[in-house]
Amino acid sequence: MKTAKVTLADATYYLAFDGEAMFTLRDDFGGTQLALEAIEQDTRESFAATGAIAAVLRAVHYTHLALP
């Protein structure tokens, strides 16, 4: 599992990329590379895709996850 620490409005979140997230992104976007391509443009659709991807990664966040 890979994680990324994100701070937004003075709150810290950890986004987790595990097997469940990988399969969900594959189902929703066709793969992780296509998911990244979906968020490259400066459009409403890219903004929506960014939110959808963050929701997938947030959905697999474990509160007991200990990170350095």
Sequence and secondary structure as in RCSB ss.txt:
>XXXX:A:sequence
MKTAKVTLADATYYLAFDGEAMFTLRDDFGGTQLALEAIEQDTRESFAATGAIAAVLRAVHYTHLALP
>XXXX:A:secstr
 EEEEEEETTEEEEEEE HHHHHHHHHHHSSHHHHHHHTSSSSHHHHHHHHHHHHHHHHT  TT    
